[in-house]
Amino acid sequence: MEINVITLMKAIIGGAGLGFALPGGLSFLIPAFTVTAGIAYSFALAGAVALPALYAARKSAH
């Protein structure tokens, strides 16, 4: 199993960006949902962990 470090870093950054975007879209769909800094950072942290984990899982499967 070879994991490319550059691709892993891109997955971390992309996951954090996706995490920041999700609460904004969610508040657009549900106007009563208020996005605070804590929620935005929590979603960014979850995305920064989940996307590289998916990348590593897919690389280990091949």
Summary of the structure (lengths in Angstrom):
residues: 62
radius of gyration: 13.9
end to end distance: 7.6
largest distance: 45.4
contacts: 160
relative contact order: 0.23
helix: 81%
strand: 0%
